[in-house]
Amino acid sequence: MSNAPWTDEENDLIVADYFAMLAEDMAGRPYNKARHRRSLMPLLRSRTEGSIEFKHQNISAVLKGLGEDWILGYKPAFNFQMTLVDAVARWLALNPAWLGRMPGTPPATGLREAAQIWIGPAPTLSNQPPPQELEQMLHIARKFDVAGRDERNRALGRAGEERVLAHEQASLKAAGRDDLSRKVRWVSEEDGDGAGYDIASFAPDGRQRLIEVKTTNGWERTPFYITRNELAVAEERRSEWCLFRLWNFSREPKAFELQPPLEPHVSLTPTTFQASFH
């Protein structure tokens, strides 16, 4: 059996097989991982079943770096070759509907009664060291502009905002503040993007909450974009503004909140410059 690097053809075959399983997994349909591995062996004649299984774990790691869903039964295994990342990128380019799919959340008619979202500590406040593979994942995220992809995915962003709107209303109702729940506003939907926040809500004691929602299907450390205007409002209204980071959205939405200043939690990298004529 070969220990040689995987070829592009081999990578393309196993990536396509992985996404076939992932589609079944996300739809909640049964499938057999061992059967998939065995069906690949005649096509990957120099590879053992064990090496195929490990490569599936490598693909999970690539997808984690890309801020995408992965098969939970294939724990991400890192230190993979970038040729595998390129193979995943090729598959996604040939299947654009995958990234454009609507998240698997309850239909809009049921969002008003949706359960509250699980909110945990931010990664920087969880008393857990950053994962050893963080730099490799961030390299992938930068190379493929994962933050830009999520920012351009209007369906994802809108669905995330609507889910947080329902969460805020449900939280206030649970606290006995139906009066405040009725006053929660979806500002970006009603007034347009420009306020520097998406949702105007309240704490149970009546204090205002100005919520900027950032949504991803990926894990909690997936990079995101934030505008100059959003940062300005965060600075001007520190006691009211918060960033509501919604992650793992397509499966089981989880979240954490960040209050200004953001710099202790995230690295803010300028990505565009304003050009003025002399």
C-alpha positions in Angstrom: 0.0 0.0 0.0 1.2 3.5 -0.9 2.5 6.2 1.5 2.8 8.6 -1.4 1.0 12.0 -1.2 -2.6 11.8 -2.4 -3.1 12.9 -6.0 -5.7 15.5 -7.0 -7.8 12.8 -8.6 -7.8 10.8 -5.3 -8.6 13.9 -3.3 -11.5 14.8 -5.6 -13.0 11.2 -5.2 -12.8 11.2 -1.5 -14.1 14.7 -1.1 -17.1 14.0 -3.2 -17.8 10.9 -1.2 -17.5 12.9 2.1 -20.0 15.5 0.9 -22.4 12.7 -0.1 -22.3 11.5 3.5 -22.5 15.0 4.9 -25.7 15.7 3.0 -27.3 12.6 4.5 -26.0 13.4 7.9 -27.4 17.0 7.9 -30.8 15.7 6.6 -30.9 13.2 9.4 -31.0 10.2 7.0 -29.1 7.0 8.0 -26.0 6.1 6.1 -23.1 3.6 6.6 -19.6 5.1 6.9 -17.9 1.7 6.6 -19.8 1.0 3.4 -18.7 4.3 2.0 -15.1 3.5 2.8 -15.2 0.1 1.2 -16.9 1.5 -1.9 -14.0 3.9 -2.3 -11.3 1.2 -2.0 -11.6 -0.1 -5.6 -11.2 3.5 -6.8 -8.3 4.2 -4.5 -6.4 1.0 -5.1 -3.2 2.0 -3.2 -5.1 3.2 -0.1 -6.1 1.1 3.0 -9.5 1.5 4.6 -7.7 3.0 7.6 -6.0 5.7 5.5 -9.4 6.5 3.8 -11.0 6.9 7.3 -8.2 9.2 8.4 -8.5 11.2 5.2 -12.2 11.7 6.0 -11.1 13.1 9.4 -8.7 15.4 7.5 -11.7 16.7 5.4 -13.6 17.4 8.6 -10.6 19.5 9.7 -10.6 21.4 6.4 -14.3 22.1 6.7 -13.8 23.4 10.3 -11.2 25.8 9.0 -13.6 26.9 6.3 -16.3 27.6 8.9 -18.5 24.9 7.5 -20.4 21.9 8.8 -18.6 18.6 9.1 -19.5 15.0 9.9 -19.6 14.8 13.7 -18.6 11.1 13.5 -15.4 12.0 11.8 -13.4 14.0 14.4 -11.2 16.6 12.7 -7.6 15.5 12.2 -5.2 18.3 11.4 -1.7 18.7 9.8 -3.2 17.9 6.4 -1.7 18.9 3.0 -3.1 22.1 1.4 -3.9 20.0 -1.7 -6.8 18.6 0.2 -8.0 22.1 1.0 -7.8 22.9 -2.7 -9.9 19.7 -3.5 -12.6 20.9 -1.0 -12.6 24.3 -2.7 -12.9 22.7 -6.1 -16.0 20.7 -4.9 -17.6 23.8 -3.5 -16.9 25.8 -6.7 -18.6 23.0 -8.7 -21.5 22.9 -6.2 -22.3 26.6 -5.4 -25.8 25.6 -4.1 -24.1 24.0 -1.0 -22.9 27.4 0.3 -26.1 29.1 -0.7 -28.4 26.6 1.0 -30.8 28.0 3.6 -29.8 27.1 7.2 -31.8 24.2 8.8 -33.7 26.4 11.2 -37.4 26.4 12.0 -39.6 28.1 9.4 -40.2 31.8 9.8 -43.8 31.3 11.1 -42.4 29.4 14.0 -39.5 31.6 14.9 -41.6 33.8 17.2 -42.1 30.9 19.6 -38.6 29.5 19.1 -36.7 28.4 22.2 -34.0 30.6 23.6 -30.5 30.2 22.2 -27.8 28.6 24.3 -25.4 31.4 25.3 -22.0 30.5 26.6 -18.7 32.3 27.3 -16.7 33.8 24.5 -13.7 31.7 23.4 -11.5 34.3 25.1 -13.3 34.0 28.4 -13.8 30.2 28.6 -10.6 29.5 30.5 -9.6 27.2 27.6 -6.3 27.7 25.7 -6.7 28.2 21.9 -6.5 24.9 20.0 -3.1 24.0 18.8 -4.4 23.9 15.2 -5.8 27.4 15.4 -3.2 29.0 13.2 -3.7 26.4 10.4 -7.5 27.0 10.5 -7.1 30.8 10.5 -4.7 30.4 7.5 -7.4 28.5 5.6 -10.1 31.1 6.6 -7.9 33.9 5.4 -6.9 32.2 2.1 -10.6 31.5 1.2 -12.0 34.7 2.8 -14.5 32.8 5.0 -15.5 36.1 6.7 -16.4 37.6 3.3 -18.3 34.5 2.3 -20.5 34.7 5.4 -20.9 38.5 5.0 -22.2 38.1 1.4 -24.6 35.3 2.4 -27.6 37.5 2.9 -29.9 34.5 3.6 -27.7 33.3 6.4 -27.3 36.8 7.9 -31.0 37.5 7.7 -31.9 34.1 9.2 -29.5 34.7 12.0 -31.0 38.1 12.8 -34.5 36.7 12.8 -33.4 33.9 15.1 -31.9 36.4 17.6 -35.0 38.6 17.4 -37.1 35.6 18.5 -34.5 34.8 21.2 -34.7 38.3 22.7 -38.5 38.2 22.7 -38.6 34.8 24.3 -36.0 35.8 26.9 -38.0 38.9 27.9 -41.3 36.9 28.1 -39.5 34.3 30.3 -38.4 37.1 32.6 -42.0 38.3 32.9 -41.5 41.4 30.7 -44.1 40.9 28.0 -44.3 44.7 27.8 -40.6 44.9 26.7 -40.9 41.8 24.5 -43.5 43.6 22.3 -41.1 46.6 21.9 -38.1 44.6 20.5 -37.4 45.9 17.0 -35.6 44.4 14.0 -33.9 47.6 13.1 -31.9 46.4 10.1 -35.1 45.0 8.5 -37.4 48.0 9.4 -34.9 50.9 8.9 -32.1 49.4 6.7 -28.5 48.7 7.5 -26.8 51.9 8.8 -27.7 52.1 12.5 -24.6 50.2 13.5 -26.7 47.4 15.1 -29.4 45.0 13.9 -31.8 44.6 16.8 -33.0 47.0 19.5 -33.9 45.1 22.6 -33.9 45.4 26.3 -32.5 43.8 29.5 -35.2 42.6 31.9 -34.6 45.8 34.0 -35.5 48.0 31.1 -31.9 49.0 30.0 -31.6 49.2 26.2 -29.6 46.5 24.3 -28.3 47.4 20.8 -27.4 44.1 19.2 -25.2 43.5 16.2 -25.6 39.9 15.0 -22.8 38.0 13.3 -23.8 34.5 12.1 -21.9 31.5 10.8 -22.6 27.8 10.3 -19.0 27.1 11.5 -17.4 26.9 14.8 -17.1 29.7 17.4 -13.8 31.0 16.2 -14.8 31.5 12.6 -13.6 35.0 11.5 -16.2 37.6 10.7 -16.4 41.1 9.2 -17.4 44.2 11.2 -17.8 47.6 9.6 -16.3 51.0 10.6 -19.8 52.2 11.4 -20.5 49.3 13.7 -17.3 49.9 15.6 -18.1 53.6 15.9 -21.5 52.9 17.4 -19.9 50.3 19.7 -17.5 53.0 21.0 -20.1 55.7 21.3 -22.7 53.5 23.1 -20.5 51.1 25.0 -23.0 50.5 27.8 -25.8 49.5 25.4 -24.1 47.9 22.3 -23.1 44.2 22.1 -22.0 41.8 19.5 -24.1 38.6 19.4 -22.0 35.9 17.8 -24.3 33.1 16.5 -22.4 29.9 15.5 -23.2 26.3 14.6 -26.3 27.9 13.1 -27.4 25.2 10.6 -27.5 22.5 13.2 -27.9 23.6 16.8 -27.5 27.4 17.2 -25.2 28.5 20.0 -23.9 32.0 20.8 -21.8 34.2 22.9 -21.8 38.0 23.4 -19.0 40.5 23.3 -19.2 44.0 24.9 -17.0 46.9 23.8 -14.1 47.3 23.7 -13.7 44.3 21.3 -9.9 44.4 21.0 -9.3 42.1 24.1 -11.2 39.4 22.2 -10.5 39.8 18.5 -7.8 41.1 16.2 -9.2 43.9 14.1 -7.5 43.9 10.7 -8.2 46.8 8.2 -9.4 45.3 4.9 -10.3 48.4 2.8 -9.1 52.0 2.6 -10.9 55.1 1.7 -9.3 57.0 -1.2 -9.7 60.8 -1.3 -8.4 63.0 -4.2 -5.5 65.4 -3.5 
